[in-house]
Amino acid sequence: MGALWAVWWGLSTAAMTALAAQAQTHPSTPVRVKVAAASNLKFVLADLASQYKQQTGVQVDVNLGASGNLARQIVQGLPVEQFISADEAWVAELAKLGRTVDTGQRYAVGRLALIVPKNSALPLAQGLAAVVRAMKPGDKFAIANPALAPYGVAAEEALQRAGVRPWPAANKVLGDNIGQATQFVATGAAQAGITALALTLAPEIAGSLNSLPLPEDLHAPLHQRMVLLKGASAAAADWHRFLLSPPAQRVFVRHGYALPQ
């Protein structure tokens, strides 16, 4: 396996060198890759795209949203070359429709975190069930919309497995994506919620929230998958391979993800 990675990395480095030379030869027309990605990836992709641009000169433009919304937009003609989903189901849907070059690759496993505002008196350290029990009748609990976002599906599953009573619709606040659900809690529009662990580790979010990673056995694994779309450029394929490389995978781990087995 080590030998295979060495061969791959040598090829990948050569491709990066070629792209960098191209960017220097044509500085007025930089190479760009357009990507649609799940909102939980906001900070890790910003980190990776910045590193990649420094190495290659290639600009990666990321359109963030709920995986379900992005998949529908791609079907409707969203001009992107790669889809980085928060789960595998939406990639499979696009593959069935013949919109992808293959069935894609797993690149990370997501984790959930329970969140409350910084000044909250809710017993965060005691876990999900304790927080829900301590909430007042009019308090709001935020999750991503399960119809659109895999993290919303996992959040509902975690609530159920934690033994929490069915949450009244009037007390549930659904974000269009996991980023919006997180903002509901950060701004005080909701008194608690469930988000992606990766978002809670970002300084921009950590300053306004307290968080607690949720046990992995509270929900089915969030196997995250990405895929190149039909017509993707060679530059997009190089970026796609970079995300699967050991250096990029270490960045995913640093941002709170587990690696696929």
C-alpha positions in Angstrom: 0.0 0.0 0.0 2.9 2.4 0.9 4.4 1.8 -2.6 1.1 2.5 -4.3 0.7 5.8 -2.4 4.2 6.7 -3.4 3.5 6.1 -7.0 0.2 7.9 -6.9 1.7 10.9 -5.0 4.5 11.2 -7.5 2.0 11.3 -10.3 -0.2 13.8 -8.4 2.8 16.0 -7.7 3.7 16.0 -11.4 0.1 17.0 -12.2 0.3 19.8 -9.6 3.6 21.1 -11.1 2.0 21.1 -14.6 -1.0 23.1 -13.3 1.2 25.5 -11.5 3.3 26.1 -14.7 0.1 26.7 -16.6 -1.1 29.2 -14.1 2.2 31.1 -14.3 2.2 31.0 -18.1 -1.3 32.4 -18.3 -1.7 34.6 -15.2 -4.7 36.4 -16.6 -6.7 33.2 -17.0 -6.2 31.2 -13.9 -7.4 27.6 -13.8 -10.7 27.3 -11.8 -12.6 24.2 -10.5 -16.2 24.6 -9.6 -17.5 22.4 -6.7 -20.8 21.8 -5.0 -20.3 20.8 -1.4 -22.3 20.0 1.7 -22.4 22.8 4.3 -20.6 20.8 7.0 -17.5 21.1 4.8 -17.3 24.9 4.9 -14.1 25.2 7.0 -12.2 22.1 6.0 -12.7 22.9 2.3 -11.6 26.5 2.8 -8.4 25.1 4.4 -7.8 22.6 1.6 -8.7 24.9 -1.2 -6.2 27.5 0.1 -3.4 24.9 0.4 -4.2 23.6 -3.1 -4.1 27.1 -4.6 -0.7 27.7 -3.0 0.6 24.4 -4.4 -0.9 24.6 -7.9 -2.3 28.0 -8.6 -5.7 26.4 -9.2 -8.7 28.3 -7.8 -11.4 26.0 -6.3 -14.8 27.7 -6.1 -17.1 26.1 -3.6 -20.9 26.4 -3.7 -22.2 25.3 -0.2 -25.6 23.9 0.6 -27.6 21.0 1.8 -26.7 17.8 -0.1 -30.2 17.2 -1.3 -30.6 20.8 -2.6 -27.3 20.6 -4.3 -28.1 17.3 -6.0 -31.4 18.7 -7.3 -29.6 21.9 -8.6 -27.1 19.7 -10.4 -29.9 17.8 -12.1 -31.3 21.2 -13.1 -28.0 22.3 -14.6 -25.9 23.8 -11.8 -22.5 24.4 -13.6 -20.1 22.4 -11.3 -17.6 19.7 -11.9 -17.6 17.9 -8.6 -20.2 17.0 -5.9 -18.9 16.5 -2.4 -21.9 15.1 -0.5 -22.5 14.7 3.3 -23.7 11.2 2.6 -23.8 8.5 -0.1 -27.4 8.5 -1.1 -27.4 11.7 -3.1 -24.3 10.6 -5.0 -26.0 7.4 -5.8 -29.1 9.3 -7.1 -26.9 11.3 -9.5 -25.1 8.2 -10.6 -28.4 6.5 -11.4 -29.4 9.5 -13.5 -26.1 9.2 -15.5 -24.8 12.6 -14.3 -21.5 11.2 -12.8 -18.3 9.6 -14.2 -18.6 6.8 -11.7 -20.2 6.0 -8.3 -17.7 8.2 -6.4 -15.4 7.6 -3.4 -15.8 7.9 0.3 -13.6 10.6 1.6 -14.6 11.1 5.3 -17.0 10.0 8.1 -18.9 12.8 9.8 -19.6 13.2 13.5 -22.4 15.0 15.4 -22.2 17.5 18.2 -24.8 18.9 20.7 -24.6 22.7 20.9 -25.9 25.4 23.1 -25.2 29.2 23.2 -22.2 30.3 25.2 -24.2 31.7 28.0 -26.6 28.8 28.3 -27.5 27.2 31.6 -28.5 23.9 30.0 -26.6 20.9 31.4 -24.5 20.3 28.3 -22.0 18.0 30.0 -24.7 15.6 31.0 -25.6 14.8 27.4 -28.4 15.0 24.9 -31.3 13.6 27.0 -30.4 15.8 30.0 -30.3 18.9 27.8 -33.7 18.2 26.3 -35.3 17.4 29.6 -34.0 20.7 31.0 -35.4 22.8 28.2 -38.5 25.0 28.8 -41.8 24.4 27.0 -41.3 27.3 24.6 -37.6 26.6 23.9 -36.5 25.7 20.3 -34.2 22.9 19.2 -32.4 23.3 15.9 -31.4 20.6 13.4 -30.9 20.5 9.7 -33.9 19.6 7.6 -33.8 15.8 7.3 -35.5 16.0 3.9 -32.5 17.8 2.5 -29.5 17.2 4.8 -28.0 13.9 5.9 -26.9 15.5 9.2 -30.6 16.3 9.9 -31.4 12.6 9.4 -28.6 11.6 11.8 -29.8 14.2 14.3 -33.3 12.8 14.4 -31.9 9.3 14.8 -29.7 10.5 17.7 -32.7 12.1 19.5 -34.6 8.8 19.1 -31.8 6.6 20.3 -31.1 8.9 23.3 -34.7 8.2 24.4 -35.9 11.8 23.8 -39.6 12.2 23.4 -40.8 13.2 19.9 -40.1 16.8 19.6 -43.2 19.0 18.9 -43.1 20.6 15.5 -43.6 24.0 17.0 -40.4 23.6 19.1 -38.3 22.3 16.3 -36.3 24.7 14.1 -35.2 23.2 10.8 -32.2 24.8 8.9 -32.0 24.5 5.1 -28.6 23.1 5.8 -26.4 22.2 8.8 -24.7 25.6 8.7 -28.0 27.4 9.0 -29.1 25.1 11.9 -25.9 26.0 13.6 -26.5 29.7 13.2 -29.9 29.4 14.8 -28.2 28.3 18.0 -25.3 30.7 17.7 -27.7 33.7 17.4 -30.0 32.5 20.2 -32.9 31.8 17.8 -32.8 28.2 19.2 -31.7 27.3 22.7 -30.0 24.0 21.7 -29.4 21.9 18.6 -27.4 19.3 16.8 -24.7 20.1 14.3 -21.6 18.7 12.6 -18.7 18.3 15.0 -16.5 19.8 12.2 -18.3 23.1 12.4 -17.9 23.4 16.2 -14.1 23.2 15.9 -13.9 26.3 13.7 -12.9 29.5 15.6 -15.7 31.4 13.9 -18.3 29.1 15.5 -16.5 28.1 18.7 -16.6 31.6 20.0 -20.4 31.7 20.2 -21.2 28.1 21.2 -20.5 25.4 23.7 -20.5 21.9 22.2 -20.3 18.3 23.2 -19.4 15.5 20.7 -22.2 13.0 20.6 -21.5 9.2 20.8 -21.1 7.6 17.5 -23.5 4.8 18.4 -26.4 7.3 18.5 -26.7 7.3 14.7 -25.8 5.4 11.7 -22.3 6.2 10.3 -22.3 9.4 8.2 -20.3 8.0 5.3 -19.5 11.0 3.1 -18.9 10.5 -0.6 -17.8 12.7 -3.4 -18.0 12.2 -7.2 -16.9 13.9 -10.4 -19.7 14.9 -12.8 -19.8 14.2 -16.5 -17.7 16.6 -18.4 -15.4 17.4 -15.4 -12.0 18.9 -16.5 -8.6 17.4 -15.9 -8.0 20.1 -13.3 -11.2 18.9 -11.4 -9.9 15.3 -11.6 -6.6 16.4 -10.1 -8.3 18.2 -7.3 -10.5 15.2 -6.7 -7.5 13.0 -6.3 -5.8 15.5 -4.0 -8.8 15.2 -1.6 -8.1 11.5 -1.3 -4.4 11.9 -0.7 -2.8 11.3 2.7 -2.0 15.1 3.3 -5.6 16.1 2.6 -7.0 13.2 4.7 -4.9 14.5 7.6 -6.6 17.9 7.2 -10.0 16.2 7.4 -9.0 14.5 10.6 -7.8 17.8 12.1 -11.2 19.3 11.3 -13.1 16.6 13.3 -13.8 13.9 10.7 -12.9 10.2 10.8 -11.4 8.5 7.8 -13.3 5.9 5.8 -12.3 2.3 6.5 
